[in-house]
């Protein structure tokens, strides 16, 4: 039987303000990788793939792209170095369209997109809020689920402005980040359970 593919796209802020929580973010992401490996073992009818793209005004850093969860190498201080400003819309457009293109000739898949940032858009040149909002609305009808995770700005309003139903606001400290990743893991288990039970994939898992 062909397994159902779950593509986990994580768009991670690598701007300068993330430097104060760099170590905790790295640890949290690596814990998330281990959780996805466990989810895949529990839900044997599913294959999980991870794409991790970090961003700042200097680059879109493709750390992983559509790699099997079981083969992912953890991130570290050498491939995640926060600096510069926050072109959030450009990073979202680049990352989402890259995965959309990859999946264009495939079927039997679903996508979980997670945006994680500690600040609002302040440097995009290629994509506007309206363009990203339209792209998200289009993909939500094609088994794509979006979650906006943020801190130190109005997370709920930003999420709604982007047409994203799910949002998590976390405190910018070790305890807050740990709690946020725990919520993330629980929600991904819930998502995989919905797939197993044949329920309609929706955009409300958090």
N, C-alpha and C positions, 0 to 999 in steps of 0.2 A: 504494500500500500504506500502510495506517495504521501510523504509527510507534509503537513501544513507548515509553511514558512512564516515565522514571525520576525520581522525586521525591526530592531531596536535602534532608532536614530537618536543620538544624543548630541545636542548642539550646546557646547560649553563655553561660556564667557572666559576669555583669557586676557582681559584688559587689566590695566595696572591695579585697579582697586581690588581685584581678586587675590592679590599677593598676600594679604594678611591672613587669608584662609586657605592658602595653597596646599599646605600639608594635609589639612582635614578633608579638602575636596578630593585630593589624590587617594587618600585612604578610603573615603566613602565610595568613590567610583570603583575602586578595586574590590570592595565588599559587594558592590552591585554586580560586578562580573561573576563573582563566586555564587551569588544568589541565582543569577541567570543559568549558570551551569547546573545548579540543583533543580531549578524549575524544569529544565530540559530533561533531566533524568526522571523526574516525576511524571511529566507529560510526554511520554515516549512517542506519541503520535505527532509531535511538533518538533521543528528544527528552529533554533534561535540564532539569529545573526546580529552582530553588533557593528554599528558605524558610529565612530566618535570623531566629531569635527569641532575643534576649538577655534576661537576667533578673536582678533583685535584689529585695529586699524592698519596694521602692518601685513596681516596674512590671514588666510583661512588654512588652518593646520589639520590636514586629514591624517589623524593618528591611526584610525582603523576604518576600513570601509568594507561592509558586507562580509565580515569575517565570522566563521563559525564560533559561537560562544565558547565551545570547548577548547579552542585553539588560541584564544586571546591571551596576549601577554599584558600584564598589568602596566598602567602608566606610572611614570615616576617624575622626579624633578628635572630630568633631562629632556623630556618631551612635552612638558607643561610648564611654561615660564610666563606668567602674567606680566603684561606691559601695555602701554599705550591706551587708546580709547575704545569706544563700544559701538561699532557699526552693526547693530543687532539685525536690522532688516536685510542688509546685504548678506550677512552670514546665514540667515534663515533661507533666503532665496537661493543662494549657492548650494546649501546642503540639501534642501528639499528637492530642488530640481535635479541635482546629481543622482539622488536615490530614485526619483521618479523615472528618470531616463534609464537607469539600470533595470528597473522593474517593468519597463514598457512592453517587453515581449514575454512576460511571465504571468502565471496565474496561481491560484490557490495560496495566497499570501495575505497577510495583514501587516500593518505598520504602526508602531508606537513611536511618536516623535516627542522628545523631551527637550525643552529649552531651559537652560539653567544660567541665571545671570544675577549679578548684584546691583545692576543699574539699568537705567533706561537708554534707549537709542540716542546716540549723539554724533554719529559720524558716517552714516550710510550715504553712498553716492549713486548706486545703481538701482536700488529697490525702495519704493515708498511704502508707507503703512497701507495704503489702499491696495497696492499690488500684492502685498503679502496676505492681506485679509482675503482677497479674492482667491488666491492660490489655496489657502487653507480651506475655504468654504468648498471649493471644487473637490479637494481630496478627501474631505470628511465624508463624502458620499461614496467613496471608493475604498472603504475599510482602512482609512488612516485615522488614527486617534492622536490628538495633540494635548500636551500638558505644558503649562508655563509655570516654572518654579523660580521664585525670586526673593530678594530681600532688599531692604533700605529704599524702597520706592512703592508706589501704589500698585501692588501686584494684581489685585482683582480688576482694577480699571484697565490696566495694560492688557491683561488676558482677554477681557471682553472686547477691547478695541481691536484685537487681532482675530476675533471670532473663535477663541479657544474657550471651551467649556470648563476644562479642568485647570485648577491653579493651586499652588501650594506656596504659602509665605513662610519663610523660615527665619529664625534668629541667626545673626551672623556671628556664631560662636560654635565651639566644638559640640556642645549638647544639642543646639538647634540643628546643626548640619547632620548629626547622627540620627536625630529623630526624623528629619526629612527623608533620608535614604531608607529608613525603616518603612515609612509610608509608601515610598516608591516600590519597594520590594513586595509589600503586601498587595498593592494595586496590580502589579504584574502577575502575581499568582491568581488574583481574581479574574484578570483578563484571560489568562490561559485556561482557566476553568470554564469561562464562557465559551471559548472555542471548542473545548472538549464536549460540552453539553449541547453544542449546536445552536446556541443562542445567537441572535442577531448582534453583530458587533456594533456598539454605539460609542458615544464620546463622553461617557460618564463613568469613570472607574476610580475616581479619587474622592 
